[in-house]
Amino acid sequence: MSTFLASLWWLLVALGVLVTFHEFGHFWVARRCGVKVLWFSVGFGKPLWSRTGRDGTEYVIAAVPLGGYVRMLDEREGDVPAAELDSAFNRKPVWQRMAIVAAGPLANLLLAFGLLWAMLVIGRPDYAPVVGRAEGIAAQAGLQPGERVLAVGERETPTWSELQMALMVAGLDRKPVPLRVQREDGGETRRSLPLDRLPAETDEMRLLGTIGLLPRHVLQPALVGKVLEGQPAWGLLAEGDRITAIDATPVASFEDIGPLVAALGERGGPGMVEVERDGQRLALEITPRRFTDETGGSHWLLGVERAAAGEPAKDAVLRLGPLAAIPAALRETGYQMRQLVDLVRHAFAGRISVQNTVSGPLTIARAANDFAERGPAWFLNFLALLSVSIALINLLPIPVLDGGHLLYYLIELVTGRPLGERAMATGQYLGLAMIAGLMGLAFYNDILRLMS
């Protein structure tokens, strides 16, 4: 299956699950409040499948799976027989109407909790939160290679993904954040990461690079893939050699070679390059050579290229038992809610780019395919985050959305009478304009990401 078709498929799966659960929340509470439901649709547009149930509700799957709706008996939308007036939505007390409207977003939050619980029970493979290299701000905090970051503030970080997300959220406030760290000798210590020193123009999506924190799992072993003919290493090093030290300084990854070779070249004379070859340890004397590139820059080189790097094996699993996963999933649902609220707050304040906070269906489809390829636990995690996002978006006080209707009913609850039809109509037009603007921005961001 091509990437495009796979992305489209997983987008439809994700939206189908989330929209169905959202609309079912409205449907279930409406029925409990005695409201007659005329239409339960997943998707918009031309019906692809429909069936009328015993309860008189027509259940529909429509052609455009980018939403859905529940149509209830309502005098504002058509004539209602006198015998059915008691089951009309507009005749219900305001608190029942508020409950029906709020049930959709609440259903998405409940779904997110269930998805996170399932993810924790299944177990999500990941990487350990171990420092591979610390530079810049990370080095100023005292972080050392091999140390494991156990928590960022109050947020536990059992895997690298949790660490990355916790630092991204903490970085929005540009304040020092405490870290709980496990040293290589097993002891624990506290460090303070000075995120107030981040440059003002920092891109949130590249925050870790700006902090100077590189994870252990991205540091590939210093394996020789090719020895260039006529260069200093020719005839000495061989394909498959693992360079372990240069001039008595240990080499942990291929990225360590350049600075060490430069230091050796500036010192002058030959140096010892230690390698592992076929289970044997060898010490080879090599003299680096200065090379000038086409831009006029000069570099000290051995004349080796790195071996092709594969994806490193996962070395951590986020997994809990069925009972322990219940409070953990509840905490994670609350954390994701607070995280998204903070993102929206910072976006409105202009502190982060809307390009990084507003995504359209193209980006969501690509992300859905990416997470699905990682395994079921990762896809459940993605669905949970998307479900929380849908819940919070629908709670925004924008007419047309659930939050807008809740605002209307709150005004009615305070004033004792519903808003006038003109005020509601004006609100609907404003809401449609705002939604159209958000959709336009989302598609614009999608196109920018594709072009870049």
C-alpha positions as CSV (number, residue, x, y, z in Angstrom):
1,M,0.0,0.0,0.0
2,S,1.4,3.4,-1.0
3,T,2.1,6.0,1.7
4,F,-0.8,8.2,0.4
5,L,-3.4,5.4,0.5
6,A,-2.1,4.2,3.9
7,S,-2.3,7.8,5.3
8,L,-5.9,8.2,3.9
9,W,-6.9,4.8,5.4
10,W,-5.6,5.6,8.9
11,L,-7.1,9.1,8.7
12,L,-10.5,7.6,8.0
13,V,-10.1,5.1,10.8
14,A,-9.1,7.8,13.3
15,L,-11.9,10.2,12.4
16,G,-14.4,7.4,12.1
17,V,-13.7,6.2,15.7
18,L,-13.5,9.7,17.2
19,V,-16.5,11.2,15.5
20,T,-18.7,8.2,16.2
21,F,-17.8,8.3,19.9
22,H,-18.4,12.1,20.0
23,E,-21.8,11.9,18.3
24,F,-22.8,8.9,20.4
25,G,-22.2,11.1,23.5
26,H,-24.8,13.6,22.3
27,F,-27.1,10.7,21.3
28,W,-26.9,8.8,24.5
29,V,-27.5,11.8,26.8
30,A,-30.3,13.1,24.6
31,R,-32.1,9.8,24.8
32,R,-31.6,9.7,28.6
33,C,-33.2,13.2,28.8
34,G,-36.2,12.1,26.8
35,V,-35.3,13.8,23.5
36,K,-36.3,12.1,20.3
37,V,-33.3,11.6,18.0
38,L,-34.3,11.7,14.3
39,W,-30.9,11.3,12.7
40,F,-27.5,9.9,13.8
41,S,-24.9,10.5,11.1
42,V,-21.2,9.7,10.9
43,G,-19.8,11.9,8.1
44,F,-21.4,14.6,5.9
45,G,-22.9,14.6,2.4
46,K,-24.5,11.8,0.5
47,P,-25.5,8.8,2.6
48,L,-23.6,5.7,1.7
49,W,-25.6,3.5,4.1
50,S,-28.6,4.1,6.3
51,R,-31.0,2.1,8.5
52,T,-34.0,3.1,10.6
53,G,-33.9,1.5,14.1
54,R,-36.8,0.5,16.3
55,D,-36.4,3.7,18.2
56,G,-37.3,5.7,15.0
57,T,-33.7,7.0,14.6
58,E,-32.2,6.9,11.1
59,Y,-28.6,5.8,11.4
60,V,-26.4,7.0,8.5
61,I,-22.8,6.7,7.3
62,A,-22.1,9.5,4.9
63,A,-19.6,10.1,2.1
64,V,-17.4,12.8,3.8
65,P,-15.9,11.4,7.0
66,L,-14.7,14.8,8.4
67,G,-17.4,15.1,11.1
68,G,-20.9,14.0,11.9
69,Y,-24.0,15.2,13.6
70,V,-27.1,14.2,15.6
71,R,-30.4,15.7,14.6
72,M,-32.9,15.9,17.3
73,L,-36.6,16.8,17.3
74,D,-36.8,20.6,17.6
75,E,-39.5,23.1,16.9
76,R,-36.9,25.6,15.5
77,E,-36.1,23.2,12.7
78,G,-39.6,22.1,11.6
79,D,-43.2,21.4,12.7
80,V,-43.5,19.0,15.7
81,P,-46.7,17.1,16.3
82,A,-48.5,18.1,19.5
83,A,-48.1,14.5,20.9
84,E,-44.3,14.8,20.6
85,L,-43.7,18.3,22.0
86,D,-42.5,16.8,25.3
87,S,-39.7,15.0,23.4
88,A,-38.5,18.1,21.5
89,F,-35.0,19.4,22.4
90,N,-36.0,23.0,22.7
91,R,-38.7,22.2,25.3
92,K,-36.2,20.6,27.7
93,P,-34.9,22.5,30.7
94,V,-31.7,24.5,30.0
95,W,-29.6,22.2,32.2
96,Q,-30.6,19.2,30.2
97,R,-29.8,21.0,26.9
98,M,-26.4,21.9,28.3
99,A,-25.8,18.3,29.4
100,I,-26.7,17.0,25.9
101,V,-24.3,19.5,24.2
102,A,-21.5,18.9,26.7
103,A,-21.8,15.1,26.3
104,G,-19.9,15.1,22.9
105,P,-16.7,16.6,24.2
106,L,-17.0,14.6,27.5
107,A,-17.4,11.4,25.4
108,N,-14.1,12.2,23.7
109,L,-12.3,12.7,27.0
110,L,-13.7,9.4,28.2
111,L,-12.5,7.7,25.0
112,A,-9.1,9.3,25.5
113,F,-8.9,7.7,29.0
114,G,-9.9,4.3,27.6
115,L,-7.4,4.5,24.7
116,L,-4.6,5.5,27.1
117,W,-5.5,2.7,29.5
118,A,-5.3,0.2,26.6
119,M,-2.0,1.7,25.4
120,L,-0.5,1.3,28.9
121,V,-1.7,-2.3,29.2
122,I,-0.5,-3.3,25.8
123,G,2.9,-1.6,26.3
124,R,4.4,1.1,24.1
125,P,7.9,0.4,23.0
126,D,10.2,3.4,23.2
127,Y,13.7,4.6,24.0
128,A,15.1,5.2,27.4
129,P,15.5,8.9,28.5
130,V,19.3,8.7,28.6
131,V,21.5,11.6,27.6
132,G,23.8,10.9,24.7
133,R,25.4,14.3,24.5
134,A,24.8,17.6,26.3
135,E,25.9,21.0,24.9
136,G,24.8,24.6,25.3
137,I,22.0,25.0,27.8
138,A,22.0,21.2,28.7
139,A,25.7,21.3,29.5
140,Q,25.1,24.5,31.6
141,A,22.6,22.4,33.6
142,G,25.4,19.9,34.3
143,L,23.8,17.0,32.3
144,Q,26.3,14.3,31.5
145,P,26.3,11.6,28.8
146,G,24.9,8.4,30.2
147,E,22.6,10.1,32.8
148,R,18.9,9.2,32.8
149,V,16.3,12.0,33.2
150,L,13.7,10.6,35.6
151,A,11.4,13.7,35.8
152,V,11.0,17.2,34.5
153,G,9.4,19.2,37.2
154,E,6.6,17.0,38.6
155,R,6.2,15.1,35.3
156,E,7.7,11.6,35.4
157,T,9.6,10.7,32.2
158,P,9.9,6.9,31.9
159,T,10.7,7.1,28.2
160,W,12.3,9.6,25.8
161,S,9.0,10.6,24.3
162,E,7.7,11.7,27.8
163,L,10.9,13.6,28.3
164,Q,10.7,15.3,24.9
165,M,7.1,16.4,25.4
166,A,7.7,17.6,29.0
167,L,10.6,19.7,27.9
168,M,8.6,21.1,25.0
169,V,5.8,22.2,27.3
170,A,8.2,23.6,29.9
171,G,10.1,25.5,27.2
172,L,7.0,27.5,26.4
173,D,7.2,29.4,29.7
174,R,10.9,30.2,29.3
175,K,11.6,29.5,33.0
176,P,14.2,27.3,34.7
177,V,12.8,23.8,35.2
178,P,14.1,21.3,37.8
179,L,15.2,17.9,36.6
180,R,15.5,14.7,38.6
181,V,18.4,12.7,37.2
182,Q,19.9,9.3,37.8
183,R,23.7,9.2,37.4
184,E,25.6,6.4,35.7
185,D,26.6,5.1,39.2
186,G,22.9,4.7,40.1
187,G,22.7,7.6,42.5
188,E,20.1,10.4,42.0
189,T,20.7,14.1,41.8
190,R,18.8,17.3,41.0
191,R,19.7,19.7,38.3
192,S,18.1,22.9,37.0
193,L,17.7,23.4,33.2
194,P,17.9,27.2,32.5
195,L,15.2,27.4,29.8
196,D,15.0,31.2,30.5
197,R,18.2,31.3,28.4
198,L,16.5,30.0,25.2
199,P,16.6,32.5,22.3
200,A,13.4,34.4,21.8
201,E,13.1,33.1,18.2
202,T,13.3,29.4,19.2
203,D,11.3,27.0,17.1
204,E,9.2,24.8,19.4
205,M,9.6,21.8,17.1
206,R,13.4,22.0,17.3
207,L,13.5,22.7,21.0
208,L,15.8,19.8,22.0
209,G,18.4,20.8,19.5
210,T,18.3,24.4,20.8
211,I,18.7,23.1,24.4
212,G,21.6,21.1,23.2
213,L,20.3,17.7,24.4
214,L,20.9,14.7,22.2
215,P,19.5,11.3,23.2
216,R,21.7,8.2,23.4
217,H,19.7,6.2,20.9
218,V,20.5,8.6,18.0
219,L,24.2,8.3,18.5
220,Q,25.2,5.6,16.0
221,P,28.4,3.5,16.8
222,A,31.5,4.7,15.1
223,L,31.4,2.0,12.4
224,V,33.5,2.5,9.3
225,G,31.4,2.1,6.1
226,K,34.1,3.0,3.6
227,V,37.8,3.9,3.5
228,L,38.6,6.4,0.9
229,E,41.5,5.5,-1.4
230,G,44.6,7.6,-1.1
231,Q,43.6,9.0,2.3
232,P,45.4,8.5,5.7
233,A,43.3,5.6,6.7
234,W,43.7,3.7,3.4
235,G,45.3,0.3,4.0
236,L,45.0,0.6,7.8
237,L,41.3,0.8,8.6
238,A,38.7,-1.5,7.0
239,E,35.0,-1.6,6.4
240,G,33.2,-2.8,9.5
241,D,35.8,-1.5,12.0
242,R,34.4,0.1,15.1
243,I,36.5,3.0,16.2
244,T,36.7,3.0,20.0
245,A,39.3,5.7,20.8
246,I,41.5,8.3,19.1
247,D,44.7,9.4,20.8
248,A,43.5,7.7,24.0
249,T,40.2,9.6,24.1
250,P,37.1,7.2,24.0
251,V,34.8,7.4,20.9
252,A,31.2,6.8,21.7
253,S,29.7,7.7,18.3
254,F,30.7,8.7,14.8
255,E,30.1,12.4,15.7
256,D,33.0,12.2,18.2
257,I,35.5,11.5,15.4
258,G,35.7,14.9,13.8
259,P,36.7,17.0,16.8
260,L,39.2,14.4,18.0
261,V,40.8,14.1,14.5
262,A,41.0,17.9,14.4
263,A,42.7,18.1,17.8
264,L,45.1,15.4,16.7
265,G,45.9,17.2,13.4
266,E,46.5,20.5,15.2
267,R,48.9,18.8,17.6
268,G,50.8,17.4,14.7
269,G,52.3,14.0,14.1
270,P,50.7,10.6,14.1
271,G,48.2,9.3,16.7
272,M,46.9,6.0,17.8
273,V,43.4,5.0,16.5
274,E,42.0,2.1,18.4
275,V,39.4,-0.2,16.7
276,E,37.5,-3.4,17.2
277,R,37.8,-5.8,14.2
278,D,36.3,-9.3,14.2
279,G,36.4,-9.4,18.0
280,Q,39.9,-8.2,18.3
281,R,41.2,-4.8,19.6
282,L,43.8,-3.1,17.4
283,A,45.8,0.1,17.8
284,L,46.8,1.7,14.5
285,E,49.1,4.7,14.0
286,I,47.5,7.2,11.6
287,T,48.4,10.8,10.8
288,P,45.4,13.0,9.8
289,R,45.6,15.1,6.6
290,R,44.3,18.7,6.2
291,F,41.7,18.9,3.4
292,T,40.4,22.2,1.8
293,D,36.9,22.0,0.5
294,E,35.4,24.0,-2.4
295,T,34.2,26.8,-0.1
296,G,37.8,27.4,1.2
297,G,37.2,25.7,4.5
298,S,39.8,23.4,5.9
299,H,39.3,20.1,7.8
300,W,41.5,17.4,9.3
301,L,40.4,14.0,8.0
302,L,41.2,10.3,8.3
303,G,39.4,9.5,5.1
304,V,36.6,7.3,6.3
305,E,32.8,7.4,5.8
306,R,30.3,6.1,8.3
307,A,28.4,2.9,7.8
308,A,24.7,3.1,6.8
309,A,22.7,3.5,10.0
310,G,19.6,1.5,10.7
311,E,16.9,2.4,13.2
312,P,18.2,1.7,16.7
313,A,16.4,-1.0,18.7
314,K,13.9,0.2,21.3
315,D,15.4,-0.2,24.8
316,A,12.4,0.8,27.0
317,V,8.7,-0.1,27.2
318,L,6.0,2.0,28.8
319,R,3.7,-0.7,30.3
320,L,1.5,-1.1,33.4
321,G,-0.8,-3.7,34.8
322,P,-4.6,-3.3,34.2
323,L,-5.3,-1.9,37.7
324,A,-2.2,0.3,37.8
325,A,-3.0,1.6,34.4
326,I,-6.3,3.1,35.5
327,P,-5.0,6.0,37.6
328,A,-2.0,6.4,35.2
329,A,-4.4,6.8,32.2
330,L,-6.5,9.3,34.2
331,R,-3.4,11.4,35.0
332,E,-2.2,11.2,31.4
333,T,-5.6,12.4,30.1
334,G,-5.5,15.4,32.5
335,Y,-1.9,16.1,31.5
336,Q,-2.7,16.1,27.8
337,M,-5.7,18.4,28.5
338,R,-3.5,20.9,30.4
339,Q,-0.8,20.6,27.7
340,L,-3.2,21.5,24.9
341,V,-4.8,24.3,26.9
342,D,-1.3,25.8,27.4
343,L,-0.5,25.5,23.7
344,V,-3.7,27.3,22.8
345,R,-3.0,30.0,25.4
346,H,0.5,30.6,24.2
347,A,-0.7,30.6,20.6
348,F,-3.3,33.3,21.3
349,A,-0.6,35.3,23.2
350,G,1.6,35.1,20.2
351,R,4.4,33.2,22.0
352,I,4.4,30.3,19.7
353,S,3.8,30.0,16.0
354,V,0.3,29.0,14.8
355,Q,2.1,26.9,12.2
356,N,3.0,24.6,15.0
357,T,-0.4,24.5,16.7
358,V,-2.9,24.4,13.9
359,S,-2.9,21.3,11.6
360,G,-5.2,20.2,8.9
361,P,-6.2,16.8,7.5
362,L,-3.1,16.3,5.5
363,T,-0.8,16.6,8.5
364,I,-3.2,14.5,10.6
365,A,-3.3,11.8,7.9
366,R,0.5,11.6,7.7
367,A,0.8,11.5,11.5
368,A,-1.8,8.7,11.7
369,N,0.1,6.6,9.2
370,D,3.4,7.2,11.0
371,F,2.0,6.2,14.4
372,A,0.2,3.2,12.9
373,E,3.5,1.9,11.5
374,R,5.0,2.1,14.9
375,G,2.5,-0.4,16.3
376,P,-0.9,-0.6,18.0
377,A,0.2,1.1,21.3
378,W,1.5,4.1,19.5
379,F,-1.6,4.4,17.3
380,L,-3.8,4.3,20.5
381,N,-1.6,7.0,22.0
382,F,-2.1,9.1,18.8
383,L,-5.9,8.5,18.9
384,A,-6.1,9.6,22.6
385,L,-4.3,12.9,21.9
386,L,-6.5,13.5,18.9
387,S,-9.6,12.7,20.9
388,V,-8.5,15.2,23.6
389,S,-7.9,17.8,20.9
390,I,-11.4,17.3,19.4
391,A,-12.9,17.7,22.9
392,L,-11.1,20.9,23.6
393,I,-11.7,22.4,20.2
394,N,-15.4,21.7,20.5
395,L,-15.5,23.4,23.9
396,L,-14.1,26.7,22.5
397,P,-16.8,29.4,22.9
398,I,-17.3,29.7,19.1
399,P,-20.9,29.6,17.8
400,V,-21.5,26.5,15.7
401,L,-19.3,24.4,18.0
402,D,-20.5,22.8,21.2
403,G,-18.8,25.5,23.3
404,G,-20.7,28.2,21.5
405,H,-24.1,26.5,22.3
406,L,-23.0,26.1,25.9
407,L,-22.3,29.8,26.0
408,Y,-25.8,30.5,24.6
409,Y,-27.3,28.3,27.3
410,L,-25.2,29.8,30.0
411,I,-26.5,33.2,29.0
412,E,-30.0,31.8,29.1
413,L,-29.4,30.3,32.6
414,V,-28.2,33.7,33.9
415,T,-30.8,35.9,32.2
416,G,-33.7,33.5,32.5
417,R,-34.6,33.7,28.8
418,P,-33.0,32.4,25.6
419,L,-31.1,34.6,23.2
420,G,-33.1,36.2,20.4
421,E,-33.2,34.6,17.0
422,R,-31.3,37.6,15.5
423,A,-28.5,37.3,18.0
424,M,-28.2,33.6,17.5
425,A,-28.2,34.0,13.7
426,T,-25.5,36.6,13.9
427,G,-23.5,34.3,16.2
428,Q,-23.9,31.4,13.7
429,Y,-22.5,33.6,10.9
430,L,-19.6,34.7,13.0
431,G,-18.9,31.1,14.0
432,L,-19.0,29.9,10.5
433,A,-16.5,32.6,9.5
434,M,-14.2,31.7,12.3
435,I,-14.3,28.0,11.5
436,A,-13.7,28.8,7.8
437,G,-10.7,30.9,8.8
438,L,-9.3,28.1,11.0
439,M,-9.8,25.5,8.2
440,G,-8.1,27.8,5.8
441,L,-5.1,28.3,8.2
442,A,-5.0,24.5,8.7
443,F,-4.8,23.8,5.0
444,Y,-2.2,26.6,4.5
445,N,0.0,25.0,7.2
446,D,-0.5,21.6,5.6
447,I,0.7,22.9,2.3
448,L,3.7,24.7,3.9
449,R,4.8,21.5,5.6
450,L,4.5,19.5,2.4
451,M,6.6,22.1,0.5
452,S,9.2,22.1,3.2
